[in-house]
Amino acid sequence: VPFRLTRDIIDGMGVTGVDGVFRRCCEETLSVMRTNKEALLTIIE
């Protein structure tokens, strides 16, 4: 599903915008994906 981070979505995130919970969730997701890279590649292939 394509995702576009529009101004309306950013405004809905409140005062911190993309620098709050959203950024932390993105960083944690990337960390988990890097840690489990082999499992993800197995599933994708």
PyMOL CGO cylinders between C-alpha atoms (Angstrom):
from pymol import cmd
from pymol.cgo import CYLINDER

trace = [
    CYLINDER, 0.00, 0.00, 0.00, 1.58, 3.28, -1.04, 0.3, 1, 1, 1, 1, 1, 1,
    CYLINDER, 1.58, 3.28, -1.04, 2.03, 5.81, 1.74, 0.3, 1, 1, 1, 1, 1, 1,
    CYLINDER, 2.03, 5.81, 1.74, 2.32, 9.52, 1.24, 0.3, 1, 1, 1, 1, 1, 1,
    CYLINDER, 2.32, 9.52, 1.24, 3.28, 11.66, 4.21, 0.3, 1, 1, 1, 1, 1, 1,
    CYLINDER, 3.28, 11.66, 4.21, 1.13, 14.66, 3.37, 0.3, 1, 1, 1, 1, 1, 1,
    CYLINDER, 1.13, 14.66, 3.37, 0.86, 17.91, 5.28, 0.3, 1, 1, 1, 1, 1, 1,
    CYLINDER, 0.86, 17.91, 5.28, -2.55, 16.82, 6.60, 0.3, 1, 1, 1, 1, 1, 1,
    CYLINDER, -2.55, 16.82, 6.60, -1.11, 13.63, 8.08, 0.3, 1, 1, 1, 1, 1, 1,
    CYLINDER, -1.11, 13.63, 8.08, 1.81, 15.53, 9.62, 0.3, 1, 1, 1, 1, 1, 1,
    CYLINDER, 1.81, 15.53, 9.62, -0.58, 18.11, 11.11, 0.3, 1, 1, 1, 1, 1, 1,
    CYLINDER, -0.58, 18.11, 11.11, -2.60, 15.25, 12.61, 0.3, 1, 1, 1, 1, 1, 1,
    CYLINDER, -2.60, 15.25, 12.61, 0.49, 14.09, 14.52, 0.3, 1, 1, 1, 1, 1, 1,
    CYLINDER, 0.49, 14.09, 14.52, 0.29, 17.11, 16.77, 0.3, 1, 1, 1, 1, 1, 1,
    CYLINDER, 0.29, 17.11, 16.77, 2.95, 19.50, 17.97, 0.3, 1, 1, 1, 1, 1, 1,
    CYLINDER, 2.95, 19.50, 17.97, 5.91, 17.16, 17.43, 0.3, 1, 1, 1, 1, 1, 1,
    CYLINDER, 5.91, 17.16, 17.43, 4.92, 16.25, 13.86, 0.3, 1, 1, 1, 1, 1, 1,
    CYLINDER, 4.92, 16.25, 13.86, 7.31, 13.70, 12.37, 0.3, 1, 1, 1, 1, 1, 1,
    CYLINDER, 7.31, 13.70, 12.37, 9.89, 14.32, 15.11, 0.3, 1, 1, 1, 1, 1, 1,
    CYLINDER, 9.89, 14.32, 15.11, 7.87, 12.62, 17.84, 0.3, 1, 1, 1, 1, 1, 1,
    CYLINDER, 7.87, 12.62, 17.84, 6.36, 9.17, 18.12, 0.3, 1, 1, 1, 1, 1, 1,
    CYLINDER, 6.36, 9.17, 18.12, 6.29, 8.70, 14.34, 0.3, 1, 1, 1, 1, 1, 1,
    CYLINDER, 6.29, 8.70, 14.34, 10.07, 9.04, 14.01, 0.3, 1, 1, 1, 1, 1, 1,
    CYLINDER, 10.07, 9.04, 14.01, 10.68, 6.71, 16.97, 0.3, 1, 1, 1, 1, 1, 1,
    CYLINDER, 10.68, 6.71, 16.97, 8.37, 4.07, 15.47, 0.3, 1, 1, 1, 1, 1, 1,
    CYLINDER, 8.37, 4.07, 15.47, 10.12, 4.33, 12.10, 0.3, 1, 1, 1, 1, 1, 1,
    CYLINDER, 10.12, 4.33, 12.10, 13.54, 3.99, 13.74, 0.3, 1, 1, 1, 1, 1, 1,
    CYLINDER, 13.54, 3.99, 13.74, 12.45, 0.97, 15.80, 0.3, 1, 1, 1, 1, 1, 1,
    CYLINDER, 12.45, 0.97, 15.80, 10.85, -0.70, 12.77, 0.3, 1, 1, 1, 1, 1, 1,
    CYLINDER, 10.85, -0.70, 12.77, 14.04, -0.26, 10.75, 0.3, 1, 1, 1, 1, 1, 1,
    CYLINDER, 14.04, -0.26, 10.75, 16.10, -1.66, 13.62, 0.3, 1, 1, 1, 1, 1, 1,
    CYLINDER, 16.10, -1.66, 13.62, 13.90, -4.75, 13.90, 0.3, 1, 1, 1, 1, 1, 1,
    CYLINDER, 13.90, -4.75, 13.90, 14.03, -5.27, 10.13, 0.3, 1, 1, 1, 1, 1, 1,
    CYLINDER, 14.03, -5.27, 10.13, 17.83, -5.03, 10.14, 0.3, 1, 1, 1, 1, 1, 1,
    CYLINDER, 17.83, -5.03, 10.14, 18.07, -7.47, 13.05, 0.3, 1, 1, 1, 1, 1, 1,
    CYLINDER, 18.07, -7.47, 13.05, 15.81, -9.98, 11.26, 0.3, 1, 1, 1, 1, 1, 1,
    CYLINDER, 15.81, -9.98, 11.26, 17.14, -9.39, 7.76, 0.3, 1, 1, 1, 1, 1, 1,
    CYLINDER, 17.14, -9.39, 7.76, 17.70, -13.08, 6.96, 0.3, 1, 1, 1, 1, 1, 1,
    CYLINDER, 17.70, -13.08, 6.96, 14.18, -14.09, 8.00, 0.3, 1, 1, 1, 1, 1, 1,
    CYLINDER, 14.18, -14.09, 8.00, 12.67, -11.27, 5.94, 0.3, 1, 1, 1, 1, 1, 1,
    CYLINDER, 12.67, -11.27, 5.94, 14.70, -12.21, 2.87, 0.3, 1, 1, 1, 1, 1, 1,
    CYLINDER, 14.70, -12.21, 2.87, 13.57, -15.83, 3.22, 0.3, 1, 1, 1, 1, 1, 1,
    CYLINDER, 13.57, -15.83, 3.22, 9.94, -14.74, 3.31, 0.3, 1, 1, 1, 1, 1, 1,
    CYLINDER, 9.94, -14.74, 3.31, 10.31, -12.34, 0.39, 0.3, 1, 1, 1, 1, 1, 1,
    CYLINDER, 10.31, -12.34, 0.39, 12.08, -14.86, -1.82, 0.3, 1, 1, 1, 1, 1, 1,
]
cmd.load_cgo(trace, "trace")
